[in-house]
Amino acid sequence: MRGGDADRRSEMEEDGKPSKRRAGAGVRRVVDLCVGQRADGDAFSRWVREASALRGLSCEVLHEDVVEAAHAAVCAGRLRVGFLLDLTARWWHFDDPYVQLCYAVKDAGGLVIGDPDTAMMADHEAVTHHRLVRAGIPVPPTLVLRRWMPDREPTREERKLLGDRVVIKPARGWGCQGVVMDARAELSEIARARDYDRTDDYLIQKQVDYVRLVDDLGVERPAWWRVLYVFGEIIPCWWSPEDGYYRLVSLREMWTHELLPLARLAGEIARITGMQFFSTEICLAAERAAPDALYQAGGRPFYVIDYVNDQCDLRVQSVDPAGPPDEVVQHLAERFAELAWRHRQGLPLDGHRSLWLRRASDGDPTI
């Protein structure tokens, strides 16, 4: 336990073991900010505890050793969680203790990020796909096969839209599990991909070719970005589908490469899905944009590729080269502590829109 007064202690001690001071006398303990993730001890956990302590907030990480005890305490009314940041619930797996914890905290009146009902719908890519299409968001041409449909090859008209190479992925996939890249839209490959989970719907999408752009260091990068959205704040990062490398976008790069559509698309996805914290993958395609395309740069169209990642990668680049930059993760930890403080004070959480960008590498203070 870090931060907060003694009367705000929860059911867990600092070492992650259940507290011996059970609320047998009917005293309900309160934790201002809980982070639901399967392991403790990472940089994000340390930073969010430090940021919480500075604001006088109690804060705990509900890792695998304590999540079931915490869930039982919430259900029994012995523990109240004011603000729960979920980073690990396996939506659509209702026996997952983190799914149950999210619903227990929500039912008890706590704020859960992401809200379990909202996150569950956003996590289902077939559901989100149709919502984005209806809203005019550019997504790859897609064929949806429902779980009860037999394996089949695309029709001639569908093949014209999908092209020669496709991505086949489950609608409720976890990470990249079950995703087949660079596949052919043929019966044998579709059937083999669906064998990963025959209880799920599947999306067969055109594999979009992307261009490469030069950043302000002179490095040529894939025109592919992971854009984080957190309560109105938008954090665009270069991201490589080849090796997972992140680099925070600078203001100069936003201007030079006409990247403002990244922010517009992230904001629209937030509005459409109701999600308050997520990341999305967007690329600039190696094709000509239609004359009336709303989201384009240099005459090429943007595509939203991976719609909503509701549990963002919060590893740090200094430990794992495929993690986000350390300053991004630390900034998010501070943001969530600030949001939990505002929630405790009854203040609004999402009143502004802002971009969080890297200063250009030449040190020009105007850029």
C-alpha positions as CSV (number, residue, x, y, z in Angstrom):
1,M,0.0,0.0,0.0
2,R,1.4,3.4,-1.0
3,G,-0.2,6.7,-0.1
4,G,-3.4,7.5,1.7
5,D,-4.3,7.4,5.4
6,A,-4.6,4.4,7.5
7,D,-8.4,4.4,7.4
8,R,-8.1,4.0,3.6
9,R,-6.1,0.8,3.6
10,S,-7.5,-2.1,1.6
11,E,-7.6,-5.9,2.1
12,M,-4.0,-6.3,0.8
13,E,-0.6,-5.7,2.3
14,E,2.4,-4.3,0.4
15,D,3.8,-7.8,-0.1
16,G,0.6,-8.8,-2.0
17,K,-0.7,-11.1,0.7
18,P,-4.2,-10.8,2.2
19,S,-4.2,-8.5,5.2
20,K,-4.6,-10.0,8.6
21,R,-6.8,-7.0,9.5
22,R,-10.0,-8.3,8.0
23,A,-13.0,-6.2,8.1
24,G,-14.8,-8.6,10.4
25,A,-16.2,-5.7,12.4
26,G,-18.1,-4.5,9.3
27,V,-15.6,-1.7,8.5
28,R,-15.4,-1.1,4.8
29,R,-12.0,-0.3,3.5
30,V,-11.5,2.0,0.5
31,V,-8.8,2.1,-2.2
32,D,-8.7,5.1,-4.4
33,L,-6.9,3.6,-7.4
34,C,-6.4,-0.1,-8.2
35,V,-4.6,-1.5,-11.2
36,G,-5.7,-4.9,-12.4
37,Q,-2.8,-6.7,-14.0
38,R,-1.4,-10.2,-13.6
39,A,2.0,-9.3,-12.3
40,D,3.4,-6.5,-10.1
41,G,6.8,-4.8,-10.0
42,D,7.1,-3.2,-13.4
43,A,7.9,0.4,-14.1
44,F,4.3,1.4,-14.7
45,S,3.3,0.0,-11.3
46,R,6.1,1.9,-9.6
47,W,5.3,5.2,-11.3
48,V,1.5,5.0,-10.7
49,R,2.2,4.3,-7.0
50,E,4.5,7.3,-6.8
51,A,2.1,9.6,-8.6
52,S,-0.8,8.4,-6.3
53,A,1.3,9.0,-3.2
54,L,2.0,12.6,-4.3
55,R,-1.8,13.2,-4.5
56,G,-2.6,11.5,-1.2
57,L,-4.3,8.5,-2.9
58,S,-4.2,4.9,-1.8
59,C,-3.1,2.7,-4.6
60,E,-2.8,-1.1,-5.1
61,V,-1.9,-3.5,-7.9
62,L,-4.3,-6.4,-7.9
63,H,-2.0,-9.1,-9.3
64,E,-2.8,-12.8,-9.8
65,D,-2.0,-13.7,-6.2
66,V,-4.6,-11.3,-4.7
67,V,-7.2,-10.7,-7.4
68,E,-9.6,-13.4,-6.1
69,A,-9.4,-12.2,-2.5
70,A,-10.0,-8.6,-3.7
71,H,-13.0,-9.7,-5.8
72,A,-14.5,-11.5,-2.8
73,A,-14.0,-8.5,-0.6
74,V,-15.7,-6.2,-3.1
75,C,-18.6,-8.6,-3.4
76,A,-18.9,-8.8,0.4
77,G,-18.8,-5.1,0.8
78,R,-15.6,-5.2,2.8
79,L,-13.7,-3.4,0.1
80,R,-14.6,-0.4,-2.1
81,V,-12.5,0.5,-5.1
82,G,-13.0,4.1,-6.3
83,F,-11.1,3.8,-9.6
84,L,-10.1,0.5,-11.3
85,L,-7.7,0.6,-14.3
86,D,-8.0,-2.8,-15.9
87,L,-5.1,-3.9,-18.0
88,T,-5.7,-7.7,-18.3
89,A,-9.3,-8.9,-18.3
90,R,-10.0,-11.5,-21.0
91,W,-13.3,-10.3,-22.2
92,W,-15.8,-13.0,-23.3
93,H,-14.1,-15.4,-20.8
94,F,-16.5,-15.0,-17.9
95,D,-14.6,-17.3,-15.6
96,D,-11.6,-14.9,-15.8
97,P,-11.2,-13.3,-12.3
98,Y,-10.3,-9.9,-13.8
99,V,-13.6,-9.9,-15.8
100,Q,-15.5,-10.7,-12.6
101,L,-13.5,-8.1,-10.6
102,C,-14.4,-5.4,-13.2
103,Y,-18.1,-6.2,-13.0
104,A,-18.0,-6.3,-9.2
105,V,-16.4,-2.9,-8.9
106,K,-18.8,-1.4,-11.5
107,D,-21.8,-2.9,-9.7
108,A,-20.6,-1.5,-6.4
109,G,-20.4,2.0,-7.9
110,G,-16.8,2.3,-8.7
111,L,-15.4,3.6,-12.0
112,V,-13.8,1.0,-14.2
113,I,-11.5,1.8,-17.1
114,G,-12.4,0.4,-19.4
115,D,-16.0,-0.1,-18.5
116,P,-16.6,-3.8,-18.9
117,D,-19.7,-3.6,-21.1
118,T,-18.2,-0.9,-23.3
119,A,-14.8,-2.7,-23.6
120,M,-16.4,-6.1,-24.3
121,M,-18.3,-4.6,-27.3
122,A,-15.2,-2.7,-28.6
123,D,-13.1,-5.8,-28.1
124,H,-15.3,-7.8,-30.6
125,E,-13.7,-6.7,-33.9
126,A,-16.7,-7.7,-36.0
127,V,-19.0,-5.5,-33.9
128,T,-16.5,-2.6,-34.0
129,H,-15.9,-3.1,-37.7
130,H,-19.5,-2.5,-38.6
131,R,-19.8,0.5,-36.3
132,L,-16.7,2.1,-37.9
133,V,-17.9,1.4,-41.4
134,R,-21.3,3.0,-40.7
135,A,-19.5,6.1,-39.3
136,G,-17.3,6.5,-42.4
137,I,-14.0,5.5,-40.7
138,P,-11.6,4.0,-43.3
139,V,-11.0,0.3,-42.6
140,P,-9.7,-2.4,-44.9
141,P,-12.2,-4.2,-47.1
142,T,-13.4,-7.1,-44.9
143,L,-15.5,-10.3,-45.1
144,V,-17.0,-11.5,-41.8
145,L,-17.6,-15.2,-41.3
146,R,-19.9,-15.9,-38.3
147,R,-19.1,-18.8,-36.1
148,W,-22.1,-20.8,-37.4
149,M,-21.2,-20.3,-41.1
150,P,-19.3,-23.0,-43.0
151,D,-15.9,-22.4,-44.4
152,R,-16.1,-20.9,-47.9
153,E,-14.0,-19.0,-50.4
154,P,-14.8,-15.4,-51.2
155,T,-17.0,-14.7,-54.2
156,R,-15.6,-13.1,-57.3
157,E,-16.9,-9.7,-56.2
158,E,-15.4,-10.2,-52.7
159,R,-12.0,-11.2,-54.2
160,K,-11.9,-7.9,-56.1
161,L,-12.2,-6.0,-52.8
162,L,-9.9,-8.3,-50.7
163,G,-7.1,-8.6,-53.2
164,D,-4.5,-11.4,-53.4
165,R,-3.3,-11.3,-49.8
166,V,-5.4,-11.2,-46.7
167,V,-5.2,-11.1,-42.9
168,I,-7.5,-13.7,-41.2
169,K,-8.2,-13.0,-37.5
170,P,-10.7,-14.0,-34.8
171,A,-13.1,-11.3,-33.7
172,R,-12.3,-11.9,-30.0
173,G,-8.7,-12.6,-30.3
174,W,-6.2,-11.9,-27.6
175,G,-3.1,-10.0,-28.7
176,C,-2.0,-11.6,-32.0
177,Q,-3.1,-15.0,-31.1
178,G,-4.9,-16.8,-33.9
179,V,-4.0,-14.0,-36.5
180,V,-2.7,-15.3,-39.9
181,M,-0.9,-12.7,-41.9
182,D,-0.1,-12.7,-45.6
183,A,-2.6,-15.5,-46.3
184,R,-4.4,-16.3,-49.5
185,A,-8.2,-16.0,-49.6
186,E,-8.6,-19.7,-50.4
187,L,-10.8,-22.3,-48.7
188,S,-7.9,-24.3,-47.3
189,E,-6.2,-21.3,-45.6
190,I,-9.5,-19.9,-44.3
191,A,-10.4,-23.3,-42.8
192,R,-7.0,-23.7,-41.2
193,A,-7.1,-20.3,-39.6
194,R,-10.6,-20.8,-38.2
195,D,-9.5,-24.1,-36.6
196,Y,-7.8,-21.9,-34.0
197,D,-11.2,-21.2,-32.4
198,R,-14.4,-22.5,-34.0
199,T,-16.5,-20.7,-31.4
200,D,-15.5,-17.3,-32.7
201,D,-16.4,-15.1,-35.6
202,Y,-13.6,-14.3,-38.1
203,L,-12.6,-11.3,-40.2
204,I,-10.9,-11.8,-43.5
205,Q,-9.3,-8.4,-44.4
206,K,-7.3,-7.0,-47.3
207,Q,-3.7,-6.9,-46.3
208,V,-2.9,-3.2,-46.8
209,D,0.5,-2.2,-48.2
210,Y,1.9,0.8,-46.5
211,V,4.4,3.5,-47.6
212,R,7.5,4.6,-45.7
213,L,8.2,8.1,-44.5
214,V,11.3,9.9,-43.2
215,D,11.2,11.1,-39.6
216,D,12.9,14.3,-38.3
217,L,16.1,12.3,-37.6
218,G,16.3,11.3,-41.3
219,V,15.3,7.7,-40.5
220,E,12.9,6.0,-42.9
221,R,10.1,4.4,-41.0
222,P,6.9,2.4,-41.9
223,A,4.0,4.8,-42.2
224,W,2.3,3.0,-39.4
225,W,1.3,4.4,-36.1
226,R,-0.1,3.3,-32.7
227,V,-2.2,6.1,-31.4
228,L,-3.1,6.1,-27.7
229,Y,-6.2,7.8,-26.5
230,V,-6.7,8.6,-22.8
231,F,-9.7,10.7,-21.7
232,G,-9.4,13.2,-24.6
233,E,-5.6,13.2,-24.8
234,I,-4.1,11.8,-28.0
235,I,-0.6,10.4,-28.1
236,P,0.6,9.3,-31.6
237,C,3.6,7.1,-31.9
238,W,5.4,5.7,-34.9
239,W,5.2,2.0,-34.7
240,S,6.8,-0.8,-36.8
241,P,4.7,-3.9,-37.7
242,E,8.0,-5.4,-38.6
243,D,9.7,-5.3,-35.2
244,G,7.3,-3.5,-32.8
245,Y,9.5,-0.4,-32.4
246,Y,7.8,2.7,-31.0
247,R,8.9,6.4,-31.4
248,L,6.8,9.3,-30.2
249,V,5.7,11.6,-33.0
250,S,7.0,15.2,-33.0
251,L,5.1,18.4,-33.9
252,R,7.3,18.8,-36.9
253,E,6.4,15.4,-38.2
254,M,2.7,16.0,-37.6
255,W,3.1,19.1,-39.9
256,T,5.5,17.7,-42.5
257,H,3.6,14.5,-43.1
258,E,0.1,15.8,-42.7
259,L,-0.6,13.5,-39.7
260,L,-3.5,15.4,-38.1
261,P,-5.9,12.7,-39.4
262,L,-4.3,10.4,-36.8
263,A,-5.8,12.5,-34.0
264,R,-9.1,12.9,-35.8
265,L,-9.5,9.2,-36.3
266,A,-8.6,8.4,-32.7
267,G,-11.1,10.9,-31.5
268,E,-13.8,9.5,-33.7
269,I,-13.1,6.0,-32.6
270,A,-13.5,7.1,-29.0
271,R,-16.8,8.8,-29.8
272,I,-18.1,5.8,-31.7
273,T,-17.1,3.1,-29.2
274,G,-17.4,5.1,-25.9
275,M,-13.9,3.9,-25.0
276,Q,-11.9,6.3,-22.7
277,F,-8.5,4.5,-22.8
278,F,-7.3,2.5,-25.8
279,S,-4.8,2.4,-28.6
280,T,-5.5,2.0,-32.3
281,E,-3.2,1.1,-35.3
282,I,-3.4,3.3,-38.4
283,C,-1.3,3.2,-41.5
284,L,-0.9,5.3,-44.7
285,A,-1.5,3.0,-47.6
286,A,0.6,2.6,-50.7
287,E,-2.3,3.5,-53.0
288,R,-4.1,6.6,-54.3
289,A,-6.8,8.0,-52.2
290,A,-10.2,8.5,-53.6
291,P,-10.9,12.2,-54.5
292,D,-13.5,12.5,-51.7
293,A,-11.5,10.6,-49.0
294,L,-11.7,12.5,-45.7
295,Y,-8.6,11.0,-44.2
296,Q,-5.6,11.2,-46.4
297,A,-2.1,12.7,-46.7
298,G,-0.1,13.4,-49.8
299,G,-2.9,11.9,-51.9
300,R,-2.7,8.5,-50.0
301,P,-5.4,7.2,-47.7
302,F,-5.2,6.3,-44.1
303,Y,-6.6,3.0,-42.9
304,V,-7.5,2.0,-39.4
305,I,-6.0,-1.5,-39.1
306,D,-6.4,-2.7,-35.5
307,Y,-9.4,-1.0,-34.3
308,V,-9.4,-0.8,-30.5
309,N,-6.7,-2.2,-28.2
310,D,-8.4,-1.6,-24.8
311,Q,-5.5,-2.9,-22.8
312,C,-2.5,-0.9,-24.0
313,D,1.1,-2.2,-23.9
314,L,2.7,-0.5,-20.9
315,R,6.1,-2.2,-21.0
316,V,8.9,0.3,-21.2
317,Q,11.4,0.6,-24.0
318,S,14.4,0.7,-21.7
319,V,13.5,-2.9,-20.6
320,D,11.9,-4.3,-23.7
321,P,12.8,-2.8,-27.1
322,A,9.3,-3.5,-28.4
323,G,7.7,-1.4,-25.5
324,P,6.5,2.2,-25.7
325,P,9.0,4.9,-24.9
326,D,9.5,5.2,-21.1
327,E,8.3,8.8,-21.1
328,V,5.0,7.8,-22.6
329,V,4.4,5.1,-20.0
330,Q,5.4,7.4,-17.1
331,H,3.1,10.1,-18.5
332,L,0.2,7.6,-18.5
333,A,0.9,6.6,-14.9
334,E,0.7,10.2,-13.9
335,R,-2.4,10.8,-15.9
336,F,-4.2,7.9,-14.2
337,A,-3.3,9.1,-10.8
338,E,-4.6,12.5,-11.7
339,L,-7.8,11.0,-13.1
340,A,-8.3,9.0,-9.9
341,W,-7.8,12.1,-7.8
342,R,-10.3,14.1,-10.0
343,H,-12.8,11.2,-9.7
344,R,-12.4,11.2,-5.9
345,Q,-13.1,15.0,-5.9
346,G,-16.1,14.6,-8.1
347,L,-14.4,16.6,-11.0
348,P,-15.0,16.0,-14.7
349,L,-12.5,13.6,-16.3
350,D,-12.8,14.4,-20.0
351,G,-13.3,18.1,-20.7
352,H,-10.5,18.8,-23.3
353,R,-8.8,17.5,-26.4
354,S,-5.0,17.6,-26.5
355,L,-2.0,16.2,-28.3
356,W,1.1,14.9,-26.5
357,L,4.0,15.1,-28.8
358,R,7.8,14.8,-28.8
359,R,10.0,17.9,-29.2
360,A,11.9,17.9,-32.5
361,S,15.3,16.4,-32.1
362,D,17.2,19.6,-33.1
363,G,16.1,21.2,-29.9
364,D,14.2,24.1,-31.6
365,P,11.9,25.2,-28.8
366,T,9.2,26.3,-31.2
367,I,8.9,22.7,-32.6
